[in-house]
Amino acid sequence: MSNVTVCVRFRPLSSKEKKDLGDNICIQSMDSETVIIKDEKEEGFAFSFDKVFYEESKQADVYEFLVLPIVRDTVNSINGTIITYGQTGAGKTYSMEGPNILESDEKKKGILPRVVDGLFAYIKTSADSTKYTVKLSMVEIYMEKVRDLFDLSKDNIQIKESKTQGIVLSGATEISLSDTAEALQSLSSGIANRAIGETQMNMASSRSHCVYMFTLNQESISEKRVKSGKLILVDLAGSEKVEKTGAEGRVLEEAKTINKSLSALGNVINALTCGSPAKANHIPYRDSKLTRMLQDALGGNSRTALLCCCSPSPSNASESLSTLRFGARAKHIKTSPLVKVSEEKCSKKNGDASGTRDESFEKILEKMSERLNDEDIKLLEELFIQAGLFVDPDSEEDLESAIQDVVQQTISSLMKAVEELRSTVEMLQRENNAMKGRLAVAERCDALPGENADFLHKIFGFLSSFIPEM
């Protein structure tokens, strides 16, 4: 087991922040791992992380401390994930890409181009007996849909799960890369398709969560084995306060969806870190596409690192404090990274390697029918059709995984329904208590003689008009 590596990076003050509040900042550096931040009431809060990068930090510093160890793990067939998190305009995309993905200035290059350099540098120095292939996929989660940034016609990619492969994106375009130049050009073309918009906080605000997926396969000719490592980089859209960004119309709807998915991410982290070790608690991965896609990174077979980006300005103190608290919780997540090795690929099974979607659909329903009654099967069939839950299970293991996928989604839906029912019952109980109170008063009024009763009824009716319904 290993903990998530969490680092914090404070960007320099922006020109707007300097114009509004001068050179004032809300943070105090204690050392390279501890920072104190003051909120709007000047109350100080201390946080400790694996590393704190301040205004003068260099792009290379962030890469070498946070990212390079995970790149090395990837080439050793250990999956890795790197996530940038923070409010809009806090420097996430600059840290990830630099000023431009094709930027040639070594000092300004972001995490992405340095990852590309690192992967191909390793391949060049490796033994001749090993054959390498590097593949790249790029998607964005926009308005709760997964869109392929290499093929915009694929605008609703399904997220699936396999016991052998973990979380996979069904049908996402995968480009083979031969060298650094080709990789950077491919990244540039994908980034150009990403959804962005202008807000009062950021001239080119990311309106989606962007996910970069590198897959490195190593085929040993002598050992006849294939090792595979996957490196995922996630540039999250920033959390937003509408009163600061001035969002309206479609930009406002985008902000609501962004904030909702980030809230779901926070709920997953809370569930992972606050549950009892002796009792397995429900982790709500399925509450958003973002948390579903990050399931392996947060609770599965992956070495994970989080870069929390913040503004040092007092005007953004509350958002920066929220980001630091998020990072502090994430620090307690434990993952179980393992080396993924498989025998050399053999020929496919005789006949078709997998059935059609309809055949797969029938296989799962048939398997489920052994455990459920006819009415439940009919309900599941409708859910399959509505949600598009089609898979192509090639083995019993994949079939069991697909069944578990449906079961977990059903459990999540039932838990939401129970919560809504509980809220309804509580509301009805309050209304019932209020009605009992009114009835008791009315009965006491009726017990009084003649004119006194009429007078009290009028007073009670007058006062009731000021009492809101429960």
Helices and strands as residue ranges (DSSP letters): E 2-3, E 5-10, H 15-21, E 27-29, E 34-38, E 44-48, E 51-53, H 59-62, I 63-67, H 68-75, E 80-85, H 92-97, H 111-124, E 130-142, E 145-148, E 158-162, E 166-170, E 175-177, H 180-192, E 196-197, E 205-206, E 209-220, E 225-235, H 242-245, H 250-274, G 285-287, H 289-293, H 295-299, E 303-310, G 314-316, H 317-330, E 334-335, E 341-343, H 357-368, H 374-387, H 396-447, H 450-464
